[in-house]
Amino acid sequence: MSNIIFQTGVAIVLYILAVGFSGCSESQLSVKDSTVQVYAVVGSRMITEVDLEREYARRELLGLAKLAEEETLEELIERAALVEYARDLGLGDDPVVAHRMDSLLIHALRQRSQGSDPALEQVSEETVAAAYLERLDNFTSPGATRLAVLFIEVSNKLSHSQQNEAEERLREAVSLLESEGLSASQGFGRIASEYSDEQLSRYRGGDVGWIPDPMTNHRLPSVVLEAGRGLDVGATSDVITLENGCWIVMKTGSRPSTVRPLESVDDLIRNELIARKQAERQTAHLADALSAVTIQRILADSDDS
């Protein structure tokens, strides 16, 4: 054992008093402390039976095996020696180290605060269910409609007869489609490339993809969009004539809105509720800390010269 380990009891305290050991204040070595068993002095630090008990408690809390007294003492001595040496080198004054030490204390304070709050230990099923109902829209995927279109661009400056020709051309495309025997999922098939001026969809059978039912700002004109949503799957609208041209829309698919069940989002909601409670608790604890200490802001003198 290191030669800085001394005998226990009153004798060691009297010895320390006699030699005036560095760092040991009168309060540390008062008469009332003379019954505390001292195992070692490392620099300005004394290792007592209290330190050993704390180390035993720490290891038990962390699930570590309890060491023999001699091993525990040796670890405490080595740790104390490293701390003292670090302080001698001025590391205690390092701003990064100081900030980390403050952060550890704040973290411990918050853990103690949260650990003492029964509300954070568990969130009831009723609370989770209520939060789920409040946020049901967040867990709901809207229904969607899939459409295909044929479009012939026609200027509104064209004659009425020219517009009629465009409409008849679209009706001809639909008649040809019926003879093709395509399924609804295939849209207008090859006919779109031959009859449609809608560049983004003409080479995909006129398919414009799935459109969420609540969406209104789609590239399709709203009249065409609503007409398509109102169809049965596989059905085709009549010609819709607008200022920019003539449209025919087919409904190629439909899917209803879906709601994620509570069971699938239970953990998500529970964790969010706990996080909210923790944030509220931290805010309240900060308010307690600010009111518990005296804070004085000192403004620097302004230089008017």
ZATOR-144257 format. One record per atom (N, C-alpha, C): residue in one letter; x, y, z. Coordinates in steps of 0.05 Angstrom, whole numbers, plus 5000, padded with zeros to 4 digits. Last residue first. Example, Ala and Ser with C-alpha at 12.3 -4.5 7.8 and 13.67 -1.06 7.14 Angstrom:
BEGIN
S525749555142;S527349795143;S525850015157;A526448865156;A524649105156;A526449345156;
end
This chain:
BEGIN
S468561864523;S470662034513;S471161984483;D464961534545;D463861764531;D466061934518;D464260894554;D466461074549;D465361304532;S460260624607;S460560704579;S462760914576;D461860104650;D461660394647;D462060464617;A457959514646;A460459644643;A460059944639;L453359304695;L453759424669;L456459564668;I451958734726;I453658964729;I454359064701;R446558404756;R447958474731;R449458734734;Q446057934804;Q446458224800;Q447958274774;I442257474837;I443457534811;I443657834809;T441956984886;T442057274881;T443557324855;V437656414877;V440256544880;V440056834874;A432456254869;A433856164893;A436556304898;S430656414820;S429556554843;S430956474870;L433456074787;L433856364784;L432756524808;A431455584804;A434255644808;A434755944807;D426155614788;D426755584816;D429655664822;A426855654732;A425655884747;A426155864777;L428955154724;L430655384719;L429555634733;H424554854736;H426854824753;H428755054749;A421154984694;A420355054722;A422755044740;T424154774652;T423455064653;T422755154681;Q424154244666;Q426754384665;Q426254684666;R418754124662;R420054104688;R422654254688;E417954184608;E416454354626;E417854354654;A421253784589;A421854054582;A420454254601;Q418653334612;Q421453394619;Q422153684613;K413853364585;K413853394614;K416653464623;R415753264533;R414353514539;R414353574569;A417752744538;A419552964531;A418353234537;I412952484549;I415052484569;I416952714564;L410352564500;L409152664525;L411252684547;E413852284466;E413452574462;E412252704487;N413251764485;N415851904487;N415652204484;R407851674472;R408751664500;R411451814503;I407851714416;I406351904432;I407351914461;L411251274405;L411851544395;L410451754412;D408450834427;D411050914438;D411851194429;D403650844395;D403650874424;D406250974435;V403050754342;V404251014349;V404351054379;S400650264337;S403050314321;S404450574328;E396050294369;E398150104376;E400750164362;L392650634341;L393950734365;L396350554373;P393550584269;P392350504295;P393950604318;R393151074220;R394950894235;R393750834262;V388151074172;V388951184198;V390850984212;T387151274105;T387851074124;T388751204150;S382451404053;S384251494073;S384751274093;P382250963995;P381051114017;P383251224036;R383851033926;R384450903952;R383451083974;S383250903858;S382251043881;S383050893906;G384450973787;G384850853813;G383751023835;T383151233741;T384450973738;T384950833765;K378651623708;K379451543736;K380551263735;M380252063656;M379351783664;M380351743693;V378152633619;V379552513642;V378452243648;I379353063566;I377852823575;I379552703597;W379253743544;W380253523561;W378253293562;C381454273502;C379354073508;C380653833523;G383854943518;G383554703502;G381354513512;N383855403547;N386355323535;N386155073518;E378655473564;E379855673547;E382355583533;L375454823557;L376355053572;L377755253554;T371154293556;T372354503540;T372954743557;I371253633565;I371153873581;I372654093565;V367653073543;V369653273536;V369153523553;D366052623597;D365552743571;D367652953566;S370552143629;S368752373628;S368052453599;T370451453641;T371651683627;T369651903625;A371950943691;A370051113675;A371551353663;G375450703724;G375150593697;G373450753679;V371850853781;V374350753771;V373850613743;D367151383770;D367751113780;D370451033768;L368552093782;L368051863765;L368251603781;G370252523812;G367452443814;G366652203797;R375452613798;R374952503824;R372052403827;G374652863747;G375852603749;G375352463776;A372453353763;A370853163746;A371952883747;E376553573791;E374153503805;E372453313789;L380253643748;L380953493772;L378453393787;V377653983714;V378453723704;V378953533728;V377254433746;V374754313735;V375354023726;S382554563757;S380854463779;S378354333769;P387354323711;P385354523718;P383454403739;L393354023736;L390853993721;L388954213729;R397154143774;R397454263748;R394954233730;H393854293837;H395154113818;H395354253791;N391854493887;N393754643871;N395254463852;T388754153918;T387354323899;T389254463880;M388253563956;M389953743940;M388253903920;P385353193984;P385153473993;P386653663975;D386652703955;D384052823953;D383853113963;P392852663920;P391452663946;P388752813943;I393652313863;I393252583872;I391652573898;W398051913826;W396151933849;W396052213859;G398652053754;G399451953781;G397251983802;V397252153703;V398352383719;V398952303747;D397551813642;D397551793671;D398752043684;G397551773588;G395951983599;G396052003630;G401151383577;G398351303575;G396551523586;R405851653577;R405351463599;R402351383600;Y406252043540;Y407751793535;Y407651593558;R403152443562;R402352323537;R403752063531;S404652733608;S403252473611;S402852323585;L407053213596;L408153053619;L406852783621;Q404153433553;Q406853333549;Q407853153571;E398353373524;E399353413552;E402053273554;D396053283476;D398153483476;D399253533505;S394052643451;S394252843473;S396553033469;Y393952253411;Y391752443412;Y392152673433;E398351923414;E397351993388;E395352233389;S399151813467;S401451923452;S400552023424;A394251593481;A395051853492;A397251973476;I394151093458;I392451303447;I393251583457;R396950733487;R398350863465;R396751093453;G393350863548;G395250703532;G396550873510;F389951113582;F389351133553;F391350983535;G390550653636;G389850913626;G389050913597;Q391650183660;Q393350253637;Q392650533625;S387750103697;S390450163707;S392350253684;A383349933668;A383450213678;A386250293686;S385449563609;S384449583637;S384749873646;L383249603541;L385249653562;L383949643589;G380649513492;G380249333514;G382349363536;E380449793444;E383049693453;E382749493476;S375550003439;S376149773422;S378849643430;E375850433472;E373950223479;E374549973463;L379350763443;L380250643468;L378450403476;L376150943402;L378450763396;L379450623421;S372951273433;S371751053418;S373850843411;V376751643450;V375351473469;V374051233456;A378151883401;A380151743417;A378851553437;E373352123387;E374351913370;E376451743385;R373152513425;R371152293427;R371952063409;L377452813407;L377652683433;L375652463435;R375253003359;R377752843358;R378152693385;E371053303377;E370453063363;E372952873361;E373953733399;E372253563416;E371653293403;A376253943353;A377953833375;A376453653393;E371754103326;E373453903314;E375253773335;N369954513358;N368354263356;N369954043344;Q373854883348;Q373654763375;Q372054513374;Q372555003297;Q375154883302;Q375254753330;S367555243303;S367754983288;S370354843293;H368855703329;H367255503343;H367455233329;S375755893317;S372855893312;S371455673327;L380556103365;L379655943343;L376655953340;K381856363410;K381456533387;K380456373363;N383156003448;N380456113449;N379756303426;S386655453421;S386555733428;S383755833429;V387554823446;V385954983428;V385955273438;E390454203455;E390754493460;E389254643438;I387553663482;I388253783457;I388254083461;F388753123525;F388553413522;F389253503494;L387052613569;L387552683541;L387052983539;V389352313630;V388052523615;V388852513586;A388151953690;A389551973665;A387952173648;L388951913762;L387652003738;L389451973713;R387451683826;R389351673803;R387851733778;T386651963890;T385351883864;T387551883843;A386551833960;A387851933936;A386451823911;G385752014030;G385151854006;G386351983981;P391052184076;P388552234061;P388152044038;S392851864135;S393651914108;S391251954091;T393252074201;T391451994180;T392652064153;F395952274243;F396351984238;F394551884216;N394352794247;N397252744242;N397752454234;D389052744261;D389652834234;D392552774227;L389452614315;L388652404297;L389352484268;R390852874361;R392652894338;R391952694316;E387052734398;E387553024393;E389153064367;L387652184401;L385252294389;L385552594382;Y392652164427;Y392252044400;Y389852164386;A391552384476;A393452524458;A393152424429;A388251984496;A387152254492;A388952414473;A391851554498;A389451534481;A388351814475;V395451744537;V396351694510;V394051684490;T392051774581;T393252014571;T394251974543;E390651234587;E388551424582;E389651684570;E395451004601;E394250924575;E392151134567;S400051474632;S397751284632;S396751234604;V406851454636;V404551604624;V402251404621;Q411651484689;Q409951344671;Q407751524660;E415151844711;E415751564713;E414151404694;L413552364711;L415352284690;L415951984690;A410452434756;A409152454730;A410852364707;P413852424800;P412452174793;P411152194765;D419952694803;D417352764793;D415852514784;S424952564816;S423152614839;S420352684829;G427652534769;G427252284784;G425252324807;Q427953054754;Q426152884739;Q425552624755;S431653244792;S429053364790;S427053184776;R436052924781;R434852904808;R432053024807;Q437153084730;Q436452804735;Q435052784762;R438453614739;R436053554723;R435253264727;L443153554768;L440953694780;L438353634765;A446453294732;A445653154756;A443253284769;H446853714694;H445653454686;H444753304711;I449654084725;I446954154715;I445453894707;L454353804733;L452753884756;L449853944747;L456153764681;L455653524696;L453853584720;S456954304668;S454854154654;S454153894669;D461154434701;D458654564706;D456354404692;M465054114676;M464354064704;M461654194711;R465254364626;R464354084628;R463554014657;H467354864641;H464654854629;H463554564631;A472354714659;A470454844678;A467654824667;V474554524612;V474154334634;V472154454653;V474755004583;V473254774573;V472554574595;P478055334615;P475155404611;P473555174600;D482255104666;D481755094638;D478755144632;D483155054719;D482555324710;D481955334680;G484654544726;G482154624738;G481254904729;L489654504706;L487454424689;L484754504700;G494254624733;G492454844725;G490054764708;L497254244754;L497954324727;L496154544717;D494454154801;D497154274803;D498054374776;R490153874780;R489754144791;R492454294794;A492653404766;A491353564746;A490953844755;Y494153224817;Y496253284797;Y495053464775;E489153134840;E490953324852;E493053414831;V487252724806;V485852974808;V487653194819;L491052314815;L490752424788;L489352704789;A490052224870;A492752314861;A492552444833;A484852034869;A485452294882;A488152404873;R485751554842;R483951754831;R484552034843;E488951294879;E489951344852;E488351564839;I485451264923;I488051404925;I489051484897;L481350954902;L480751224911;L483351394913;E484050474893;E482850614871;E482350904878;E485450334946;E487550384927;E486550544903;L480350254968;L482050474978;L484250544958;T478849794940;T477250044937;T478950284946;E482649434957;E482549504929;E481049764925;E481349415013;E484049495004;E484049584975;E476049225013;E476649495023;E479349595013;A474248914950;A475248904978;A476049184987;L468649144911;L471449064915;L472049044945;K462648924884;K463949064906;K466748954911;A461349004814;A462048834837;A463348994859;L456249464792;L459049364792;L459549194817;G451549734786;G451549444782;G454349324781;L451350254800;L452050194772;L452149894766;L450250204854;L448350344837;L448850284808;E454949974872;E452449824874;E450349944855;R458550384864;R458950134849;R456349974850;R456450764900;R456650824871;R456850574855;A457050514949;A454350584940;A454350634910;Y462650494952;Y461150244953;Y458350294941;E463651044953;E464650884930;E463150614929;R461451185002;R460351294977;R461151134953;E464750895036;E461850835035;E460650945009;L469551165026;L469350885020;L466350805017;D468251675046;D468951645018;D468751345009;V467651555100;V465351655085;V465851625055;E472651425116;E470751205114;E468251295099;T476751855074;T475551755099;T473751525094;I482052185050;I480251965043;I479351835069;M483452865039;M483352645058;M481352435048;R487653274999;R485153125002;R485452905023;S492053524984;S490353675002;S487753515008;G495552944977;G495653224973;G494053374993;V491952495009;V493152524983;V493252824976;V491552085062;V491652365055;V493252385029;A487251565087;A489551665071;A489251965067;Y483251435123;Y484951225112;Y487451325098;V480151625182;V481651725159;V483451495149;Q474051615213;Q476351455206;Q477651545180;V471852095257;V471751995229;V474351845223;T472652325304;T471652045305;T471451925277;S473952845295;S476052665304;S475252375306;D470253205283;D470953025262;D473052815270;K469953515328;K467553355322;K468153155300;V474653785324;V474453575344;V472053395338;S476653885256;S475553965281;S475153725299;L478753855205;L480153715227;L479153795254;Q475654155172;Q476053885165;Q477253725189;S476054655196;S473454525197;S473754225190;E481254785185;E480554735212;E477954585214;S483254435124;S482254665139;S481654585167;C488354215088;C486454125108;C485654355126;G492154425053;G489454385043;G487454295064;S497854105080;S496754295061;S493954215053;F498353985149;F498253875122;F496754065104;G501054085199;G499754295183;G499554215154;V503153735234;V504853805211;V503654015193;A498853705270;A501553775279;A503353865256;L494453535241;L494453795254;L497253885261;I496253025229;I495753215207;I495753495218;Y496252805280;Y498752815265;Y498553025243;L491052815293;L492852975309;L495553005294;V489152445256;V488152715255;V490052905270;I491751985272;I492352095246;I491452385244;A489451905323;A492351945320;A492952075293;V484151785316;V484852045326;V487752105321;G483951345258;G483151445284;G484251725291;T489250965226;T486651085228;T486251195256;Q495551095193;Q493850955212;Q491251105217;F495851245122;F496551275151;F494751105168;I498651245060;I496551135076;I497451135105;I502851385031;I501251605040;I498751515056;N505550955012;N506451055038;N504851295047;S500950454986;S502450704984;S503150815011;M501749765000;M500050005000;M501850245000;
end
